[in-house]
């Protein structure tokens, strides 16, 4: 999921540099959504791992 967020971020940067502002805004929105979802899932996994008493590191 993080990989897709980075891909959409790069697409957004390239589209913005080339002047495709609508495409850049759409890709930026998707990248922000995917990155936020990744963060939420990562935090939930860490909390569950600590709750179960297993070392994450």
C-alpha positions as CSV (number, residue, x, y, z in Angstrom):
1,X,0.0,0.0,0.0
2,X,2.9,2.3,0.8
3,X,4.3,1.5,-2.6
4,X,1.1,2.6,-4.3
5,X,1.1,5.8,-2.3
6,X,4.6,6.6,-3.4
7,X,3.7,5.9,-7.0
8,X,0.8,8.2,-7.0
9,X,2.9,10.9,-5.3
10,X,5.5,10.7,-8.1
11,X,2.7,10.8,-10.7
12,X,1.4,13.9,-8.9
13,X,4.8,15.6,-9.0
14,X,5.3,14.8,-12.7
15,X,1.8,15.9,-13.7
16,X,2.2,19.1,-11.7
17,X,5.5,19.8,-13.4
18,X,4.0,19.3,-16.8
19,X,1.0,21.6,-16.0
20,X,-1.7,18.9,-15.7
21,X,-3.1,20.4,-12.5
22,X,-6.3,18.3,-12.4
23,X,-4.4,15.1,-12.8
24,X,-1.9,16.2,-10.2
25,X,-4.7,17.1,-7.7
26,X,-6.3,13.7,-8.2
27,X,-3.1,11.8,-7.8
28,X,-2.3,13.8,-4.8
29,X,-5.6,13.0,-3.2
30,X,-5.2,9.3,-3.9
31,X,-1.7,9.3,-2.5
32,X,-2.8,11.1,0.7
33,X,-5.6,8.6,1.2
34,X,-3.4,5.6,0.7
35,X,-0.7,6.9,3.0
36,X,-3.2,7.7,5.7
37,X,-4.7,4.2,5.4
38,X,-1.2,2.7,5.6
39,X,-0.4,4.7,8.8
40,X,-3.7,3.6,10.4
41,X,-3.1,0.0,9.6
42,X,0.5,0.2,10.8
43,X,-0.5,1.7,14.1
44,X,-3.2,-0.9,14.7
45,X,-0.7,-3.7,14.0
46,X,1.8,-2.3,16.4
47,X,-0.9,-1.8,19.1
48,X,-2.2,-5.4,18.7
49,X,1.4,-6.8,18.8
50,X,2.1,-5.0,22.0
51,X,-1.2,-6.0,23.5
52,X,-0.5,-9.6,22.8
53,X,2.9,-9.3,24.4
54,X,5.0,-10.1,21.4
55,X,8.1,-8.0,20.6
56,X,7.7,-6.1,17.3
57,X,11.4,-5.3,17.0
